[in-house]
Amino acid sequence: MYYRNANCAVVVYDITQTSSLEKARTWVRELQRQADPNIVIALCGNKADLAARRQVSQEEAKKYADEEGLMWAETSAKTSEGVTEVFTEIGWSALVLALLIIDSLPLTAKKLPAIASPAVRSGMRVGPGVRQSVDLNKQAIIQDQSENCNC
């Protein structure tokens, strides 16, 4: 497993095999011990499409995730059920964490890079449910550089 400088991690177990949750617990401990203390970890039970063969209950996995401060979801790589939602939530969690870290830095270090979105630079609230808009009808003004060129 490679996790140097990782901001987030997805640890996946198979809901049809109890032993896979035990292995996932090992990976979570490794991340908690070795990775950045602010890493966002999502515990995902895969093969939700095979719920009839379930060996790991949702209650057991959710309880473990809550105890360890992990995000939790069930997904299906086969049907893609829940996959987009997991990555969206991880992304938002990582963004919120990054903004909190930036906010806790000394005032002189609060400057965001010029590539940050205008909403972030202006301090607007960003997150799920907050609609950001872009005017696609605005046209860039292109100047003829050949007239001004002194080369």
Buried (B, 14 or more C-beta within 10 A) or exposed (E): EEBEEBBBBBBBBBBBBBEBBEBBBEBBEBBBEEBBEEBBBBBBBBBBBEEEEBEBEBEEBBEBBEEBEBBBBBBBBEEEBBBEEBBEBBBBBBBEBEBEEBEEEEEEEEEEEEEEEEEBEEEEEBEEEEEEEEEEEEEEEEEEEEEEEEE
